[in-house]
Amino acid sequence: MARERLSTRQRMINLMYLIMIAMLALNVAKDAVEAFKKVDKGLTQTIANYTLKNNLIYSGFDKAAAENPEKAGKYKTAAYKVKEHADEAFNFFQDLKIEIITAAEGPETPAVKGNEVIIEEVRKIDNNSVPSQILIGDNEKGKANDLKAVLNDYRDSLIAIVTLDGKNPSVEDALRKSLNTDDVKNKSGKTERWENFTFQTVPLVAVITIMSKMQIDIRNAETEVLNYLYTQIDASWFKFNKLKAIVMPNSNYVTQGSDYEAQVFISAIDTTQSPVITVGNTVLPLDETGKGIYKVRASSTGTKKWSGIIAIRAPEGTIMNYPFESSYVVGEPNVIVSPTAVNVMYAGIFNPIDVSVPDVSPDKIKIKVVNGTFTTDKVKNSIGKNFKGSWAVKPNAVGQNVQIIVTADINDKPVQYAPYEFRVKSTPDPVAVFAGKSTGSVSRATAAAQLGVFAVMRDFEFDLNYDVTGFSVLYSDNRGDFDEPSTSSNFTQKQKDLIARLTRGKYLTIKDIKAIGPEGKTKELLPIILKID
C-alpha cells in the first residue's frame, strides 16, 4: 500500500510527539509541558494538510466516475464510505477534546471556538484530574473505552473496504499497526490497559496532543485507503507496455458465394470502453466484449487483403490508433461426395455414398438425384444389409450417368454446387457352383453328398444374394442321354439317382441354371462341368 510522504516539518512534529511521551514518563516540569502546545499546533496543521489532500483525492474519484461510471463507480462509492467512517471517528475525537477542555476551564474558555480547539489559549495545561476523570473514570468506565471502540470500528471498516475484492494481507496489516489499540506492558513489565497506559494521570495539554496525533492517524489511514482504492481504478484501466491488434477470422478459406467473417480486437482490451474499429470508411459493429465483426461477401476467387484501424481512448484522454491488416483466400465452391463401396454405381440396387460439405453440419445438406432415386433410411435395403453411408442412391438406367446435386444451407442461405457424376453399370452375373466349384473335378462321394446348386458373387464389393430358381442335370452312357430338371435350387430324387450312376472318369454336367437377384430380374448362368474322380 502506498504510504503518504511526510515533509521534514511533519517528521519533526512526529518526533516531538515521541519526545513528549518520554517527557511525560519522566514527569517533567510545567514549563516543559508548555512546549506541547507547539507540538499540538503543528499536529493541527498536519491534520489540515491531510484534509486538503484527501479532498483532492475525492475530486479525483468524482471525475473518474463521471468519465467511466462502470469502471470507477464502485470505487467512488467505497471511497465515500471511507470518508463517512473517517469523519465520524475524527469528529468523535474532536468532540471529546472540546468536552475535556470545557470541563477543565468552563464553557467560556477561549480555547474553544465553535468546533475548533485553539491550543495556545488553553490555561489549565497541567490539569490531570479532569482528563483522567472523563477518560478513565471510576472503575475504569470512562470515555477512553468509547474512544478505543471508535478506533477499532474505524480500523475494521477500512479493512472490510480494502478487502472488498478479495484478501489483501499487506494493506490489512498496515491498518492494524497504524490504528493499534492493543494492551501494552508498562515499565514494570505488567500488562496494562491501552486506555490507562495512554491517558491516566496525563496532563490536559498532553491528552489533547495525544488525541490530535490519533486524529492524524485517522486521516492518514483515510489517505492510505483512498490511494489504494484509486490504484484499483488504474489497475482495471489499460496500462500495458504493448498493445496489439488481433484479427481472428472464423476461417481463412471461403468459397465463392459464401461469407468471410472475422473478429477484430485489441489483445489487452478493456471491455468497459468500446473501441472504434474502421475498415475503409465502414465502422464495424461490436459484440458484447468489444470485438469488431468484419463481414464481406466473397464475390470472386483469389487472395483478399484487408486492413483497418482500432481507435481507443488512453487514460490521459488522447485517442490512440492501432492499425491492423489480414487476408483470406476465396476458392471455387466445392463439395465432397465419397462412394463408400466403389467408384461407380450399379443399376437396380442402392449404392451407399457419403455426402459432406466442409464446415457445414450434415443436417444442413440436401441432395437431388438425376437418373435415380435416393434414401437416407437406415433400413435393410436391396444390398442385403444395412448400408454404411449417409445416403444410398439407386440408378434407374445403364448407359446414363447418375448426377448428384448437393445443396447446403450456409448462413441461412441455400448454396447449390455443381453436379457430381457417377458412371452406371449393370450388376455382374453371379457364378453357379456345385460343391463350391464350377469347373475342375470332384470325387464321387462328394458329388453324392451335395443337396443342390447355388449362385455366388465372386470379387464383387456388394454383398448381393442370388437365389437359384431352376437347373437340369445331364447324364450320358451307352444307353443314351438322360436330362432331369429341377424347379428350385435343390436336387430332385431323379437327379440324385443320375448322380449316383456316375463313375470315375465320367463328367457331371449341370445346365440351364437360372437365378434371381435383388433387382428382381432372372439371369441364366453358365453351366457347371465337373469330372468325377
C-alpha positions in Angstrom: 0.0 0.0 0.0 1.3 3.4 -0.9 2.4 5.5 2.2 1.9 9.3 2.5 5.3 11.0 2.2 5.7 13.5 5.1 7.6 16.7 4.8 10.6 17.4 7.0 8.4 19.6 9.2 5.8 16.9 9.6 8.5 14.4 10.5 9.8 16.8 13.2 6.3 17.0 14.6 6.1 13.2 14.9 9.5 13.2 16.6 8.4 15.8 19.1 5.3 13.7 19.8 7.6 10.8 20.8 9.7 13.2 22.9 6.6 14.3 24.6 5.6 10.8 25.6 9.1 10.3 27.0 8.8 13.5 29.0 5.5 12.5 30.5 7.1 9.3 31.6 9.8 11.4 33.4 7.2 13.8 35.0 8.9 16.9 33.6 8.2 20.4 34.9 5.2 22.5 34.0 7.2 24.9 31.8 8.3 21.9 29.7 4.8 20.7 29.2 4.0 24.2 27.8 6.1 23.2 24.8 3.5 20.6 23.9 1.2 23.5 22.8 3.6 24.0 19.9 3.6 20.3 19.1 -0.2 20.2 19.0 -0.3 23.3 16.8 1.9 21.6 14.4 -0.2 18.4 14.5 -3.3 20.5 13.9 -1.7 22.0 10.7 -0.8 18.5 9.6 -4.4 17.5 10.0 -5.4 20.4 7.8 -2.9 19.3 5.2 -4.3 15.7 5.2 -7.9 17.1 4.9 -6.9 19.2 1.9 -5.1 16.3 0.2 -8.0 13.9 0.8 -10.5 16.3 -0.6 -8.4 16.4 -3.8 -8.5 12.6 -4.0 -12.3 12.6 -3.6 -12.4 15.0 -6.5 -10.4 12.5 -8.5 -12.9 9.8 -7.7 -15.7 12.1 -8.8 -14.0 12.8 -12.1 -13.2 9.2 -12.8 -16.7 8.1 -12.1 -18.1 10.8 -14.3 -15.9 9.7 -17.2 -16.5 5.9 -16.7 -19.2 5.0 -14.2 -18.9 1.3 -14.8 -15.2 1.3 -14.1 -14.8 3.8 -11.3 -18.3 3.8 -9.9 -17.9 1.2 -7.2 -14.5 2.6 -6.1 -16.1 6.1 -5.7 -18.8 4.5 -3.6 -16.2 2.8 -1.4 -14.2 6.0 -1.1 -17.1 7.9 0.2 -17.8 5.2 2.7 -14.2 5.7 3.9 -14.9 9.5 4.2 -18.1 8.8 6.2 -16.2 6.5 8.7 -13.2 8.8 8.9 -15.3 11.9 9.6 -17.3 10.0 12.3 -14.1 8.9 14.1 -12.4 12.3 13.7 -15.4 14.2 15.0 -15.7 11.9 18.0 -12.1 12.7 19.0 -12.7 16.4 18.4 -15.9 16.5 20.5 -14.1 14.7 23.3 -11.2 17.2 23.2 -13.7 20.1 23.5 -15.5 18.3 26.3 -12.3 17.8 28.3 -11.2 21.5 27.8 -14.6 22.8 28.6 -14.9 20.7 31.8 -11.5 21.9 33.0 -11.8 25.6 32.1 -15.6 26.2 31.9 -17.9 26.9 28.9 -16.5 30.4 28.3 -12.9 29.2 27.7 -11.2 31.0 24.8 -9.5 27.7 23.8 -12.8 26.5 22.2 -14.3 28.4 19.2 -17.1 26.5 17.6 -15.7 23.1 16.7 -12.1 24.2 16.8 -9.6 24.0 19.6 -7.1 26.9 20.0 -4.2 25.2 21.8 -2.5 28.5 22.6 -5.5 29.6 24.7 -5.6 26.5 26.9 -4.8 27.8 30.5 -5.0 24.6 32.7 -2.4 22.8 30.7 -1.2 20.8 33.6 -4.6 19.6 34.9 -4.5 15.8 35.0 -7.6 15.2 37.1 -10.3 16.2 34.6 -8.9 14.3 31.7 -8.5 11.2 33.9 -12.0 11.5 35.3 -13.6 11.8 31.8 -11.4 9.3 30.0 -10.7 6.7 32.8 -13.4 7.5 35.3 -14.4 5.4 38.3 -13.9 1.7 37.9 -12.3 2.3 34.5 -15.6 3.1 32.8 -14.6 6.4 31.3 -14.9 7.5 27.7 -11.5 6.2 26.7 -13.3 2.9 26.3 -15.6 4.5 23.8 -12.6 6.1 22.1 -10.9 2.7 21.8 -14.1 1.2 20.4 -14.3 4.0 17.8 -10.8 3.4 16.6 -11.4 -0.3 16.4 -14.6 0.1 14.5 -12.9 2.6 12.1 -10.0 0.2 11.5 -12.3 -2.8 10.9 -14.4 -0.8 8.5 -11.4 0.2 6.4 -10.1 -3.4 6.4 -13.5 -4.5 5.1 -13.3 -1.9 2.3 -9.8 -2.7 1.1 -10.6 -6.4 1.1 -13.8 -5.8 -1.0 -12.4 -7.7 -4.0 -10.5 -10.4 -2.0 -7.8 -10.9 0.5 -5.3 -8.1 0.9 -3.0 -9.0 3.8 -0.4 -6.3 3.3 -3.0 -3.5 3.5 -4.8 -5.1 6.4 -1.5 -5.5 8.4 -0.6 -1.8 7.8 -4.0 -0.6 9.1 -3.8 -2.8 12.2 -0.4 -1.3 13.0 -1.3 2.3 12.5 -4.6 2.0 14.4 -3.4 -0.4 17.1 -5.2 -0.3 20.5 -3.8 -3.5 22.0 -3.0 -3.5 25.7 0.7 -2.8 26.4 3.4 -3.7 29.0 4.4 -0.8 31.3 7.9 -0.1 32.7 7.4 -2.7 35.4 6.6 -5.4 32.8 3.0 -5.7 33.7 0.2 -5.7 31.1 -1.8 -2.5 31.2 -5.0 -1.5 29.5 -4.4 0.7 26.5 -6.8 3.3 27.9 -4.9 3.6 31.2 -1.5 3.5 29.6 -2.4 6.3 27.2 -4.5 8.7 29.3 -4.4 8.0 33.1 -2.9 11.0 35.1 -1.7 12.6 31.9 -1.8 16.5 31.9 -4.6 18.1 29.8 -2.4 19.6 27.1 -0.7 16.2 26.6 -4.0 14.5 26.4 -5.1 17.0 23.7 -1.9 16.5 21.9 -2.2 12.7 22.0 -5.7 12.9 20.7 -4.5 15.2 17.9 -1.9 12.6 17.0 -4.6 10.0 16.8 -6.7 12.3 14.6 -3.7 12.4 12.3 -3.6 8.6 12.3 -7.3 8.6 11.3 -6.7 11.0 8.4 -3.5 9.2 7.4 -5.4 5.8 7.3 -8.1 7.6 5.3 -5.4 8.8 2.8 -3.8 5.3 2.6 -7.1 3.6 1.8 -8.1 6.3 -0.7 -4.8 5.9 -2.5 -5.3 2.1 -2.6 -8.8 2.4 -4.0 -7.7 4.8 -6.6 -4.9 2.5 -7.8 -7.6 -0.2 -8.3 -9.3 2.1 -10.9 -5.9 2.3 -12.7 -5.4 -1.4 -12.3 -8.6 -2.1 -14.4 -7.6 0.5 -17.0 -5.4 -0.5 -19.8 -1.8 0.2 -18.9 0.3 -2.3 -20.8 3.7 -2.0 -22.3 2.5 -3.2 -25.6 -0.9 -3.3 -27.3 -1.5 -5.4 -30.4 -4.4 -5.5 -32.8 -5.7 -9.1 -33.3 -7.7 -10.4 -36.3 -9.4 -13.7 -35.7 -11.3 -15.0 -38.8 -13.8 -17.8 -38.5 -11.9 -19.3 -41.5 -9.1 -18.2 -43.8 -10.7 -20.1 -46.7 -14.2 -19.4 -48.0 -16.0 -20.4 -51.2 -17.4 -18.1 -53.7 -20.9 -17.0 -52.8 -20.4 -17.6 -49.0 -19.4 -15.1 -46.3 -16.0 -14.3 -44.9 -16.3 -13.4 -41.2 -13.6 -12.2 -38.7 -13.3 -10.8 -35.2 -11.0 -7.8 -34.8 -10.0 -6.6 -31.3 -7.1 -5.3 -29.1 -5.4 -8.2 -27.3 -5.4 -6.3 -23.9 -8.9 -4.9 -24.4 -10.9 -3.0 -21.8 -14.5 -4.3 -22.0 -15.9 -1.2 -20.3 -14.6 1.1 -23.0 -15.7 0.3 -26.6 -13.1 1.0 -29.3 -14.0 2.4 -32.7 -12.9 -0.1 -35.4 -12.9 1.0 -39.1 -12.2 -0.8 -42.3 -12.1 1.7 -45.1 -14.9 4.1 -44.5 -17.0 1.5 -42.6 -17.2 1.4 -38.8 -17.6 -2.3 -37.7 -20.3 -3.4 -35.3 -19.1 -4.7 -31.9 -20.1 -7.7 -29.9 -20.7 -7.7 -26.2 -16.9 -8.0 -25.5 -15.9 -5.1 -27.7 -14.7 -7.1 -30.6 -15.5 -5.9 -34.1 -17.2 -8.1 -36.6 -16.0 -7.8 -40.2 -18.2 -9.5 -42.8 -18.0 -9.3 -46.5 -19.4 -11.4 -49.4 -16.8 -13.3 -51.4 -17.7 -12.3 -55.0 -14.5 -13.6 -56.7 -11.8 -16.1 -56.2 -8.2 -15.4 -55.1 -6.3 -13.9 -52.1 -8.1 -11.0 -50.5 -6.2 -8.5 -48.3 -8.0 -6.1 -45.9 -6.9 -3.7 -43.2 -8.2 -1.0 -40.8 -7.6 0.9 -37.6 -8.7 0.4 -34.0 -9.1 3.6 -32.1 -9.3 3.6 -28.3 -9.1 6.4 -25.6 -6.0 6.3 -23.5 -6.0 7.0 -19.7 -5.0 10.7 -20.2 -7.8 11.2 -22.7 -6.0 11.1 -26.0 -7.1 8.8 -28.9 -4.7 6.0 -29.7 -4.9 4.4 -33.2 -3.7 0.8 -33.8 -3.6 -0.3 -37.4 -4.1 -3.9 -38.4 -4.2 -6.0 -41.6 -5.2 -9.5 -42.6 -6.0 -11.6 -45.6 -8.1 -14.6 -46.7 -8.4 -16.9 -49.7 -11.6 -17.3 -51.8 -11.7 -20.6 -53.7 -14.1 -22.3 -56.1 -17.2 -23.8 -54.4 -16.5 -27.5 -53.7 -18.3 -30.5 -52.3 -17.1 -33.9 -51.3 -19.2 -36.9 -52.4 -17.5 -40.2 -51.5 -18.9 -43.6 -52.5 -18.3 -46.0 -49.7 -18.1 -49.1 -51.8 -16.8 -48.5 -55.4 -16.3 -45.6 -57.8 -19.3 -46.5 -60.0 -22.9 -47.2 -59.3 -24.8 -50.3 -60.2 -28.2 -50.1 -61.7 -31.2 -51.6 -59.9 -29.6 -51.6 -56.4 -29.0 -49.0 -53.7 -25.4 -47.7 -53.7 -24.2 -46.2 -50.4 -22.4 -42.8 -50.5 -21.2 -40.2 -48.1 -22.0 -36.5 -48.8 -20.3 -33.7 -46.9 -19.5 -30.0 -47.4 -16.5 -28.5 -45.4 -17.6 -26.6 -42.3 -21.3 -27.5 -42.9 -23.4 -29.6 -40.5 -24.8 -32.8 -42.1 -28.3 -31.8 -41.2 -28.0 -28.7 -43.4 -27.2 -30.7 -46.6 -29.7 -31.9 -49.1 -29.3 -33.8 -52.4 -31.2 -34.3 -55.7 -30.5 -37.3 -58.0 -30.8 -37.3 -61.8 -31.3 -40.8 -63.3 -32.1 -42.4 -59.9 -33.7 -42.3 -56.5 -32.1 -42.0 -53.0 -32.9 -42.8 -49.4 -31.5 -41.9 -46.0 -33.4 -44.5 -44.1 -31.1 -46.8 -42.1 -33.0 -49.9 -43.0 -32.2 -53.1 -44.7 -32.1 -52.4 -48.4 -31.5 -54.3 -51.6 -27.8 -54.6 -50.9 -28.6 -57.2 -48.4 -27.5 -55.5 -45.2 -27.6 -52.0 -43.5 -25.6 -49.8 -45.8 -22.7 -47.8 -44.4 -23.1 -44.2 -45.6 -25.2 -41.1 -45.1 -27.2 -41.7 -48.3 -28.0 -44.5 -50.8 -28.7 -44.0 -54.5 -30.4 -46.4 -56.9 -29.7 -45.6 -60.6 -32.6 -46.1 -63.0 -30.8 -46.9 -66.3 -27.5 -48.2 -67.5 -25.6 -46.1 -70.0 -26.7 -42.8 -68.5 -24.7 -41.2 -65.7 -26.2 -40.5 -62.3 -25.9 -36.9 -61.3 -25.9 -35.9 -57.6 -26.7 -32.2 -57.0 -25.8 -31.0 -53.5 -27.4 -28.0 -51.8 -26.0 -26.8 -48.4 -27.6 -24.3 -46.0 -24.7 -21.8 -45.3 -25.5 -18.8 -43.0 -29.2 -19.5 -43.6 -28.8 -19.3 -47.4 -29.0 -22.2 -49.8 -25.8 -22.7 -51.8 -26.1 -25.2 -54.7 -22.9 -26.9 -56.0 -22.0 -28.3 -59.4 -23.4 -31.8 -60.2 -21.2 -34.8 -59.2 -21.5 -37.6 -61.7 -21.2 -41.4 -61.4 -21.0 -44.0 -64.2 -23.8 -46.6 -64.1 -23.0 -50.3 -64.8 -25.1 -53.4 -64.7 -24.6 -55.7 -61.8 -22.3 -58.6 -62.8 -23.8 -62.1 -63.2 -23.3 -64.5 -60.3 -21.5 -67.8 -60.7 -23.2 -71.1 -60.2 -21.4 -73.6 -58.0 -21.7 -77.3 -57.1 -19.7 -78.4 -54.1 -18.1 -74.9 -54.2 -16.9 -75.5 -57.8 -17.9 -74.5 -61.3 -15.1 -76.4 -63.2 -12.5 -79.0 -62.4 -13.1 -82.3 -60.7 -15.0 -83.7 -57.7 -15.0 -87.0 -56.0 -18.0 -89.4 -56.5 -18.6 -89.3 -52.7 -18.6 -85.5 -52.5 -20.9 -85.2 -55.5 -23.4 -87.7 -54.0 -23.5 -85.7 -50.7 -24.5 -82.4 -52.2 -28.0 -81.0 -51.7 -28.2 -78.6 -54.7 -26.8 -75.8 -56.8 -26.0 -72.3 -55.5 -25.2 -68.8 -57.1 -22.4 -66.7 -55.6 -20.9 -63.2 -56.4 -17.2 -63.5 -56.7 -14.9 -60.5 -56.4 -17.7 -58.0 -56.1 -17.8 -55.3 -53.5 -21.5 -55.5 -52.7 -23.0 -58.3 -50.6 -25.7 -59.4 -53.1 -27.8 -62.6 -52.7 -29.0 -64.5 -55.7 -31.4 -67.4 -55.4 -31.2 -70.3 -57.9 -34.7 -71.0 -59.3 -34.0 -74.0 -61.5 -31.5 -76.2 -63.3 -31.0 -79.5 -65.1 -28.7 -82.5 -64.6 -27.4 -84.1 -67.8 -26.1 -87.8 -67.7 -24.9 -89.8 -70.7 -23.9 -93.5 -71.1 -24.3 -96.3 -73.7 -28.0 -96.4 -73.1 -28.4 -92.8 -74.2 -28.7 -89.2 -72.7 -30.7 -88.5 -69.6 -31.8 -84.9 -68.7 -33.6 -84.3 -65.4 -34.8 -80.8 -64.4 -35.3 -79.1 -61.0 -37.5 -76.0 -60.3 -35.6 -75.0 -57.3 -32.0 -74.9 -56.0 -32.3 -78.4 -54.6 -31.7 -81.8 -56.4 -34.8 -83.9 -57.2 -34.7 -87.6 -56.4 -34.3 -88.4 -60.1 -31.3 -86.1 -60.3 -29.8 -87.8 -57.3 -30.2 -91.1 -59.0 -28.4 -89.9 -62.1 -25.5 -88.6 -60.0 -25.3 -92.0 -58.2 -24.7 -93.7 -61.6 -21.6 -91.6 -62.2 -18.3 -93.5 -62.2 -14.7 -92.3 -62.2 -13.8 -90.6 -65.4 -17.4 -89.6 -66.2 -18.5 -85.9 -66.4 -21.3 -84.3 -64.4 -23.0 -81.6 -66.3 -25.4 -79.1 -64.7 -27.0 -76.7 -67.3 -29.9 -74.4 -67.8 -29.2 -72.7 -64.5 -31.4 -69.7 -63.6 -31.1 -67.3 -60.7 -32.9 -64.2 -59.5 -31.2 -61.3 -57.7 -32.1 -58.2 -55.7 -33.0 -56.2 -58.7 -35.8 -58.7 -59.4 -34.5 -60.0 -62.8 -33.9 -63.6 -63.7 -30.4 -64.4 -65.1 -29.2 -67.5 -66.9 -25.9 -68.7 -65.5 -23.0 -70.6 -67.2 -23.2 -74.4 -66.9 -21.2 -76.4 -64.4 -19.0 -79.3 -65.8 -17.1 -81.4 -63.3 -15.0 -84.6 -63.9 -15.7 -87.4 -61.3 -12.5 -88.6 -59.6 
